[in-house]
Every structure is written in C-alpha cells, then in structure tokens.
Amino acid sequence: MHITEGILPIKWVFTWFSVSMPFVGIGLFHVKRKKKTVPGYLPLIGMMGAAVFVFSCFPIPVIALNGMATAHPCGTGMSALLLGPFVSVVIAAVALLIQALFLAHGGLTTLGGNIFSMGILGSFSGYFAFKIAQRCKLSLFWCGFLAGVISDLFTYLGTSIELGLLVINKNGSFLKATAEIFGVFMMTSQGVLCLVEGVVVGFVLVFIYKRRPDILLNLGVIKDNAMLIKV
C-alpha cells in the first residue's frame, strides 16, 4: 500500500524511517552473505524485484480516503518465501523508492511508512504464515495461498495503523479510525486483490516445484522433495 506524498507529519516521517531502516540494513547484510552460498541468488533478487515493482505499480485510488492512499497487489509475500523476509524488505524498499522518484506513486517523505507496511509487515507476516501452514501439513499451493493473503492483509493493516495514528492529535479515536480505514480497504478492491494474490503465489510455488524443485530446496522453501503439491 502506498501512502501519498505529503500526508504524514514530520514526526511520523522520522518515526517510520527510524523503524524501517534497520530492517533494510539487515536485509542488505543477508544479500551480501547469501550471494556467496546460493547459486544464482543475485539474478533471482533482480527477478523478484521486478515482480514486486510491477505488482505494486498499478495504483487503484481508494475514493473514500480522499487520495491519502492507493490500493494495489504487493508481491512481498512471494519474495519473502523465496528470498527471506529481510531481503524482501530490501526489494520492497528499492521498488518503492523507484516508484516515488519516477512514477509519483507514494512519496519520499512517506517512504519509511510504506516500507514498514508493505516491506516489513507484508514480508514477515507472509513468511510466518507460510511456515505455520507448513507445520499444519497443508499442501504447497495452500501454504502459498495463505502467505499471499496474510501478507496483503497485514500490509493493509499497517497502512491503516499509520493513517489512524494521524487522528490522535485531533482528539479522534485511533482504534476507530484504524478499523474504519481497514474496512474501507477490504470493502473496495483489496478484499478481492488479497485473494487473487494468494492464488497467484500458490500457483507460482507449485509451478516452480513441478519444474525445478531444486530451486525451492536450495532456497530453503521446502525441506525435502516429498512436499505435497495437491491443489
């Protein structure tokens, strides 16, 4: 989710940057370490970065929010599964920066907040949803589906929290504002988009597994070649 440029007051600009930048730094460290041990790791990062960029590059205005934010697919759930959540944060940060600089999508002052919602919350929630689904012995498709859906839901929730916090100094109710904004997201395009993205992530994982299971094995997505692939 992209919060529009100029929406966040200066204190929240610095707050979200201070929260997000450590994750980006750790992600860069992971990239440097893994490129030495995983064959083809950097090209895979480039491919996933392009996918996240394209996924999140089609803004759908949320009319009820008066231009404060736009809705779109995210892609960070899938990148977190394949590359790890910290590296996924780096991918999201780069995609968001390019979109802010060249496409007027999101913004530089809201970059920290957008990284927090789409990069951090989206990546880690999708990653852990996948791991929990694996422990429940769900098929690969449904593990991916849940990861995609949960990743999107937490991204929308993060954006809702960031916008909901803006009413505190106006004597408004943070919980009420957050719930209303999240409800607007879900009742418009995002309720459908999160399901669509879940299906896409699930089918992508099954597609890779059927043709190149060694990729998933090398990346640690699956532990052995006996992972169920029933849809």
Contacts in CASP RR format, 6 or more apart in sequence:
PFRMAT RR
TARGET T0000
AUTHOR 0000-0000-0000
METHOD contacts of the structure
MODEL  1
MHITEGILPIKWVFTWFSVSMPFVGIGLFHVKRKKKTVPGYLPLIGMMGA
AVFVFSCFPIPVIALNGMATAHPCGTGMSALLLGPFVSVVIAAVALLIQA
LFLAHGGLTTLGGNIFSMGILGSFSGYFAFKIAQRCKLSLFWCGFLAGVI
SDLFTYLGTSIELGLLVINKNGSFLKATAEIFGVFMMTSQGVLCLVEGVV
VGFVLVFIYKRRPDILLNLGVIKDNAMLIKV
1 69 0 8 1.000
1 70 0 8 1.000
1 71 0 8 1.000
1 72 0 8 1.000
1 74 0 8 1.000
1 114 0 8 1.000
1 117 0 8 1.000
1 118 0 8 1.000
1 155 0 8 1.000
1 156 0 8 1.000
1 158 0 8 1.000
1 159 0 8 1.000
1 185 0 8 1.000
2 56 0 8 1.000
2 59 0 8 1.000
2 69 0 8 1.000
2 70 0 8 1.000
2 72 0 8 1.000
2 96 0 8 1.000
2 99 0 8 1.000
2 105 0 8 1.000
2 106 0 8 1.000
2 107 0 8 1.000
2 110 0 8 1.000
2 114 0 8 1.000
2 118 0 8 1.000
3 68 0 8 1.000
3 69 0 8 1.000
3 106 0 8 1.000
3 107 0 8 1.000
3 110 0 8 1.000
3 113 0 8 1.000
3 114 0 8 1.000
3 117 0 8 1.000
3 159 0 8 1.000
3 162 0 8 1.000
3 163 0 8 1.000
4 67 0 8 1.000
4 68 0 8 1.000
4 69 0 8 1.000
4 70 0 8 1.000
4 106 0 8 1.000
4 107 0 8 1.000
4 110 0 8 1.000
5 100 0 8 1.000
5 104 0 8 1.000
5 106 0 8 1.000
5 107 0 8 1.000
5 108 0 8 1.000
5 109 0 8 1.000
5 110 0 8 1.000
6 107 0 8 1.000
6 109 0 8 1.000
6 110 0 8 1.000
7 68 0 8 1.000
7 69 0 8 1.000
7 110 0 8 1.000
7 163 0 8 1.000
7 166 0 8 1.000
8 16 0 8 1.000
8 109 0 8 1.000
8 110 0 8 1.000
8 113 0 8 1.000
8 162 0 8 1.000
8 166 0 8 1.000
9 166 0 8 1.000
12 113 0 8 1.000
12 162 0 8 1.000
12 165 0 8 1.000
12 166 0 8 1.000
13 109 0 8 1.000
13 110 0 8 1.000
13 112 0 8 1.000
16 110 0 8 1.000
16 112 0 8 1.000
16 113 0 8 1.000
16 115 0 8 1.000
16 116 0 8 1.000
16 162 0 8 1.000
17 111 0 8 1.000
17 112 0 8 1.000
17 113 0 8 1.000
19 112 0 8 1.000
19 113 0 8 1.000
19 116 0 8 1.000
19 120 0 8 1.000
20 89 0 8 1.000
20 93 0 8 1.000
20 112 0 8 1.000
20 113 0 8 1.000
20 115 0 8 1.000
20 116 0 8 1.000
20 120 0 8 1.000
21 112 0 8 1.000
23 86 0 8 1.000
23 89 0 8 1.000
23 115 0 8 1.000
23 119 0 8 1.000
23 120 0 8 1.000
24 89 0 8 1.000
24 90 0 8 1.000
24 93 0 8 1.000
24 115 0 8 1.000
25 90 0 8 1.000
26 86 0 8 1.000
26 89 0 8 1.000
27 86 0 8 1.000
27 87 0 8 1.000
27 89 0 8 1.000
27 90 0 8 1.000
28 90 0 8 1.000
29 86 0 8 1.000
30 84 0 8 1.000
30 86 0 8 1.000
30 87 0 8 1.000
31 41 0 8 1.000
31 42 0 8 1.000
31 45 0 8 1.000
31 87 0 8 1.000
31 90 0 8 1.000
34 41 0 8 1.000
34 87 0 8 1.000
35 41 0 8 1.000
35 42 0 8 1.000
38 218 0 8 1.000
38 219 0 8 1.000
39 218 0 8 1.000
44 82 0 8 1.000
44 83 0 8 1.000
44 219 0 8 1.000
45 83 0 8 1.000
45 87 0 8 1.000
45 91 0 8 1.000
46 91 0 8 1.000
48 78 0 8 1.000
48 79 0 8 1.000
48 82 0 8 1.000
48 83 0 8 1.000
48 88 0 8 1.000
48 91 0 8 1.000
49 79 0 8 1.000
49 91 0 8 1.000
49 94 0 8 1.000
49 95 0 8 1.000
51 75 0 8 1.000
51 78 0 8 1.000
51 79 0 8 1.000
52 74 0 8 1.000
52 75 0 8 1.000
52 76 0 8 1.000
52 79 0 8 1.000
52 91 0 8 1.000
52 92 0 8 1.000
52 95 0 8 1.000
53 95 0 8 1.000
53 98 0 8 1.000
53 99 0 8 1.000
55 72 0 8 1.000
55 73 0 8 1.000
55 74 0 8 1.000
55 75 0 8 1.000
55 197 0 8 1.000
56 72 0 8 1.000
56 73 0 8 1.000
56 74 0 8 1.000
56 75 0 8 1.000
56 95 0 8 1.000
56 96 0 8 1.000
56 99 0 8 1.000
56 118 0 8 1.000
57 72 0 8 1.000
57 99 0 8 1.000
57 103 0 8 1.000
57 105 0 8 1.000
58 72 0 8 1.000
58 73 0 8 1.000
59 70 0 8 1.000
59 71 0 8 1.000
59 72 0 8 1.000
59 105 0 8 1.000
60 70 0 8 1.000
60 71 0 8 1.000
60 72 0 8 1.000
60 188 0 8 1.000
60 189 0 8 1.000
61 67 0 8 1.000
61 70 0 8 1.000
61 71 0 8 1.000
62 68 0 8 1.000
62 69 0 8 1.000
62 70 0 8 1.000
62 71 0 8 1.000
62 184 0 8 1.000
62 185 0 8 1.000
62 188 0 8 1.000
62 189 0 8 1.000
63 188 0 8 1.000
64 184 0 8 1.000
64 188 0 8 1.000
65 163 0 8 1.000
65 181 0 8 1.000
65 184 0 8 1.000
68 163 0 8 1.000
69 159 0 8 1.000
69 163 0 8 1.000
70 105 0 8 1.000
70 106 0 8 1.000
71 156 0 8 1.000
71 185 0 8 1.000
71 188 0 8 1.000
71 189 0 8 1.000
71 190 0 8 1.000
71 193 0 8 1.000
72 193 0 8 1.000
73 152 0 8 1.000
73 193 0 8 1.000
73 196 0 8 1.000
73 197 0 8 1.000
74 118 0 8 1.000
74 122 0 8 1.000
74 151 0 8 1.000
74 152 0 8 1.000
74 155 0 8 1.000
74 197 0 8 1.000
75 148 0 8 1.000
75 151 0 8 1.000
75 197 0 8 1.000
75 201 0 8 1.000
76 88 0 8 1.000
76 91 0 8 1.000
76 92 0 8 1.000
76 118 0 8 1.000
76 119 0 8 1.000
76 122 0 8 1.000
76 123 0 8 1.000
76 126 0 8 1.000
76 151 0 8 1.000
76 155 0 8 1.000
77 88 0 8 1.000
77 122 0 8 1.000
77 123 0 8 1.000
77 126 0 8 1.000
77 127 0 8 1.000
77 147 0 8 1.000
77 148 0 8 1.000
77 151 0 8 1.000
77 201 0 8 1.000
78 147 0 8 1.000
78 148 0 8 1.000
78 200 0 8 1.000
78 201 0 8 1.000
78 204 0 8 1.000
79 87 0 8 1.000
79 88 0 8 1.000
79 91 0 8 1.000
79 92 0 8 1.000
79 123 0 8 1.000
80 88 0 8 1.000
80 122 0 8 1.000
80 123 0 8 1.000
80 124 0 8 1.000
80 126 0 8 1.000
80 127 0 8 1.000
80 130 0 8 1.000
80 147 0 8 1.000
80 151 0 8 1.000
81 126 0 8 1.000
81 127 0 8 1.000
81 130 0 8 1.000
81 144 0 8 1.000
81 147 0 8 1.000
81 201 0 8 1.000
81 205 0 8 1.000
81 221 0 8 1.000
82 219 0 8 1.000
82 221 0 8 1.000
83 91 0 8 1.000
83 219 0 8 1.000
84 123 0 8 1.000
84 127 0 8 1.000
85 123 0 8 1.000
85 124 0 8 1.000
85 126 0 8 1.000
85 127 0 8 1.000
86 123 0 8 1.000
88 119 0 8 1.000
88 122 0 8 1.000
88 123 0 8 1.000
88 127 0 8 1.000
89 115 0 8 1.000
89 119 0 8 1.000
89 120 0 8 1.000
89 123 0 8 1.000
92 115 0 8 1.000
92 118 0 8 1.000
92 119 0 8 1.000
92 123 0 8 1.000
93 111 0 8 1.000
93 115 0 8 1.000
93 119 0 8 1.000
96 106 0 8 1.000
96 111 0 8 1.000
96 114 0 8 1.000
96 115 0 8 1.000
96 118 0 8 1.000
97 111 0 8 1.000
99 105 0 8 1.000
99 106 0 8 1.000
100 106 0 8 1.000
100 107 0 8 1.000
100 108 0 8 1.000
100 110 0 8 1.000
100 111 0 8 1.000
101 108 0 8 1.000
106 114 0 8 1.000
107 114 0 8 1.000
113 162 0 8 1.000
114 159 0 8 1.000
116 158 0 8 1.000
116 162 0 8 1.000
117 155 0 8 1.000
117 156 0 8 1.000
117 157 0 8 1.000
117 158 0 8 1.000
117 159 0 8 1.000
117 161 0 8 1.000
117 162 0 8 1.000
118 155 0 8 1.000
119 155 0 8 1.000
121 154 0 8 1.000
121 155 0 8 1.000
121 157 0 8 1.000
121 158 0 8 1.000
122 151 0 8 1.000
122 152 0 8 1.000
122 154 0 8 1.000
122 155 0 8 1.000
123 151 0 8 1.000
124 154 0 8 1.000
125 150 0 8 1.000
125 151 0 8 1.000
125 153 0 8 1.000
125 154 0 8 1.000
125 155 0 8 1.000
126 146 0 8 1.000
126 147 0 8 1.000
126 148 0 8 1.000
126 150 0 8 1.000
126 151 0 8 1.000
126 154 0 8 1.000
127 147 0 8 1.000
129 146 0 8 1.000
129 147 0 8 1.000
129 148 0 8 1.000
129 149 0 8 1.000
129 150 0 8 1.000
129 151 0 8 1.000
130 143 0 8 1.000
130 144 0 8 1.000
130 146 0 8 1.000
130 147 0 8 1.000
133 142 0 8 1.000
133 143 0 8 1.000
133 144 0 8 1.000
133 146 0 8 1.000
133 147 0 8 1.000
134 143 0 8 1.000
137 228 0 8 1.000
138 146 0 8 1.000
138 228 0 8 1.000
139 228 0 8 1.000
139 229 0 8 1.000
139 230 0 8 1.000
139 231 0 8 1.000
140 202 0 8 1.000
140 205 0 8 1.000
140 206 0 8 1.000
140 209 0 8 1.000
140 222 0 8 1.000
140 227 0 8 1.000
140 228 0 8 1.000
140 229 0 8 1.000
141 202 0 8 1.000
141 203 0 8 1.000
141 205 0 8 1.000
141 206 0 8 1.000
141 229 0 8 1.000
141 230 0 8 1.000
141 231 0 8 1.000
142 202 0 8 1.000
143 202 0 8 1.000
143 205 0 8 1.000
144 198 0 8 1.000
144 201 0 8 1.000
144 202 0 8 1.000
144 205 0 8 1.000
145 198 0 8 1.000
145 199 0 8 1.000
145 201 0 8 1.000
145 202 0 8 1.000
146 198 0 8 1.000
147 198 0 8 1.000
147 201 0 8 1.000
147 202 0 8 1.000
148 194 0 8 1.000
148 197 0 8 1.000
148 198 0 8 1.000
148 200 0 8 1.000
148 201 0 8 1.000
148 202 0 8 1.000
149 194 0 8 1.000
149 195 0 8 1.000
149 197 0 8 1.000
149 198 0 8 1.000
151 197 0 8 1.000
152 190 0 8 1.000
152 193 0 8 1.000
152 194 0 8 1.000
152 197 0 8 1.000
152 198 0 8 1.000
153 194 0 8 1.000
156 182 0 8 1.000
156 185 0 8 1.000
156 186 0 8 1.000
156 190 0 8 1.000
156 194 0 8 1.000
157 182 0 8 1.000
159 181 0 8 1.000
159 185 0 8 1.000
160 178 0 8 1.000
160 179 0 8 1.000
160 181 0 8 1.000
160 182 0 8 1.000
160 183 0 8 1.000
160 185 0 8 1.000
161 178 0 8 1.000
163 177 0 8 1.000
163 178 0 8 1.000
163 181 0 8 1.000
164 174 0 8 1.000
164 177 0 8 1.000
164 178 0 8 1.000
164 181 0 8 1.000
165 174 0 8 1.000
166 177 0 8 1.000
167 173 0 8 1.000
167 174 0 8 1.000
167 177 0 8 1.000
168 174 0 8 1.000
185 191 0 8 1.000
205 216 0 8 1.000
205 221 0 8 1.000
206 229 0 8 1.000
206 231 0 8 1.000
208 215 0 8 1.000
208 216 0 8 1.000
209 216 0 8 1.000
209 222 0 8 1.000
209 227 0 8 1.000
209 229 0 8 1.000
210 229 0 8 1.000
213 222 0 8 1.000
213 225 0 8 1.000
213 227 0 8 1.000
216 222 0 8 1.000
216 227 0 8 1.000
217 224 0 8 1.000
217 225 0 8 1.000
END
